[in-house]
Amino acid sequence: MPVGCPAPRDFVIAAIDRLVPLGIHPSAWQEAVDQMGDFAAALCVLIIDNNVDHPDTPIQSPGGVLRAMTARHQAGQLRLNQSLVAIRKRKRKRVE
């Protein structure tokens, strides 16, 4: 891994640090980890954290969204890459 690049564990630690401020219950986090693994669950939490202040559709219930993302994962319908691309596009628009 290149120097300066975060490791997957860094994302997990960052997500765990955001659980309490976001009001995500430990059981929602554990269910997500059990279903999709800690890295994917961490990405979900970090996506949620980014979208709490979404300009059009801010997240009102981060724990509910994490549970919904977990259910989508179980159904094979979770597309984290699309969420990450959307965040990147939104950030680029702000810079322009």
C-alpha positions as CSV (number, residue, x, y, z in Angstrom):
1,M,0.0,0.0,0.0
2,P,1.4,3.4,-0.9
3,V,2.6,5.6,1.9
4,G,0.0,8.0,3.1
5,C,-3.0,5.9,1.8
6,P,-5.4,5.0,4.5
7,A,-5.8,1.3,5.2
8,P,-9.2,-0.3,5.4
9,R,-8.9,-0.4,9.2
10,D,-8.6,3.4,9.2
11,F,-12.0,3.6,7.6
12,V,-13.5,1.3,10.2
13,I,-12.0,3.3,13.0
14,A,-13.3,6.5,11.5
15,A,-16.8,5.0,11.2
16,I,-16.8,3.7,14.7
17,D,-15.8,7.2,15.9
18,R,-18.9,8.7,14.1
19,L,-21.5,6.2,15.5
20,V,-22.4,8.1,18.7
21,P,-22.4,11.6,17.1
22,L,-24.7,10.3,14.4
23,G,-27.0,8.5,16.9
24,I,-26.5,5.1,15.3
25,H,-27.3,2.4,17.8
26,P,-24.6,-0.2,18.4
27,S,-27.0,-3.0,17.4
28,A,-27.4,-1.3,13.9
29,W,-23.6,-1.2,13.5
30,Q,-23.2,-4.8,14.6
31,E,-25.9,-6.0,12.3
32,A,-24.3,-4.2,9.4
33,V,-20.8,-5.7,10.3
34,D,-22.3,-9.2,10.6
35,Q,-24.0,-8.9,7.2
36,M,-21.4,-7.1,5.1
37,G,-18.2,-7.0,7.0
38,D,-16.6,-4.2,8.8
39,F,-15.1,-2.4,5.8
40,A,-18.4,-2.2,3.9
41,A,-20.3,-1.3,7.0
42,A,-17.7,1.5,7.7
43,L,-18.2,2.9,4.2
44,C,-22.0,2.9,4.8
45,V,-21.5,4.9,8.0
46,L,-19.1,7.4,6.3
47,I,-21.6,7.8,3.4
48,I,-24.4,8.4,5.9
49,D,-22.2,10.9,7.7
50,N,-21.5,12.8,4.5
51,N,-25.2,12.8,3.6
52,V,-26.6,14.1,6.9
53,D,-26.1,17.5,5.4
54,H,-27.1,16.6,1.8
55,P,-28.3,19.7,0.0
56,D,-31.5,18.1,-1.4
57,T,-32.3,15.1,0.8
58,P,-30.5,15.3,4.2
59,I,-30.6,12.1,6.3
60,Q,-32.9,12.4,9.2
61,S,-32.4,9.0,10.8
62,P,-28.8,7.7,10.3
63,G,-29.5,4.5,12.2
64,G,-32.5,3.8,10.1
65,V,-30.5,4.4,6.9
66,L,-27.8,2.1,8.1
67,R,-30.4,-0.6,8.7
68,A,-31.9,0.0,5.3
69,M,-28.5,-0.2,3.7
70,T,-27.9,-3.5,5.5
71,A,-31.2,-4.8,4.2
72,R,-30.3,-3.7,0.6
73,H,-27.0,-5.5,1.0
74,Q,-28.8,-8.7,2.1
75,A,-31.0,-8.4,-1.0
76,G,-28.0,-7.8,-3.3
77,Q,-29.1,-4.3,-4.1
78,L,-26.6,-2.1,-2.2
79,R,-24.4,-0.1,-4.6
80,L,-21.7,1.6,-2.4
81,N,-19.8,2.6,-5.5
82,Q,-22.7,4.7,-6.8
83,S,-23.0,6.5,-3.5
84,L,-19.3,7.3,-3.5
85,V,-19.4,8.6,-7.1
86,A,-22.4,10.8,-6.2
87,I,-20.6,12.3,-3.3
88,R,-17.5,13.0,-5.4
89,K,-19.6,14.7,-8.1
90,R,-21.4,16.8,-5.5
91,K,-18.0,17.8,-4.0
92,R,-16.7,18.8,-7.4
93,K,-19.8,20.9,-8.1
94,R,-19.1,22.9,-4.9
95,V,-15.5,23.6,-6.0
96,E,-16.5,24.8,-9.5
